[in-house]
Amino acid sequence: MPPLINRDMTYYPRFQNTQVKVLDCDTLDAAILIQNAHELLRNTDTGPVFVLSFANATVLGGGWMNGSRAQEEQICYRTTLIETLLPHNETRGYAYMWCKRAHRLPQIAVCSMAATTRPPIDKLLTPPKYKNVRQN
């Protein structure tokens, strides 16, 4: 799929060169591709890759223990994220995180953040808008 480029940047003048690409892969595969892209493109930018995990607001790791396969659960299956999310592991020194060849694992930073569930909406406005949202 070709890159999607928004030609009308009236509301976002500082982001004239923003491109959106759709990849047929999961979050971690995309992060690893981006992390290794500098080698393929002969680019000197080797900055760290940051992943936003759309986390479950009430259950650490979402439904990973029950076999769920959404984004957060996939990250828990394939990384050491769940070990850092469970509070009792801190007192144990994250014992399960160490492996014999840790240097071979990709280094991906993950921020787990739950979205607001059922935010209040002001239906008296046309069109309806979220209540209590600060306007810049």
Number of C-alpha atoms within 10 A of each C-alpha: 7 7 10 11 13 12 9 9 13 9 7 9 9 9 11 13 11 13 10 11 10 9 10 9 10 12 17 18 12 15 20 14 14 16 19 15 15 14 12 9 8 8 10 9 10 12 9 12 16 13 16 14 18 16 19 17 14 8 9 17 25 22 16 19 10 8 11 13 14 14 18 24 24 20 21 21 15 10 16 14 19 20 18 14 14 12 12 11 15 12 8 9 11 15 11 10 14 9 10 6 7 10 8 8 9 13 15 15 13 15 13 18 13 13 11 8 8 6 10 12 13 13 11 8 9 7 7 10 13 12 11 10 9 6 4 3
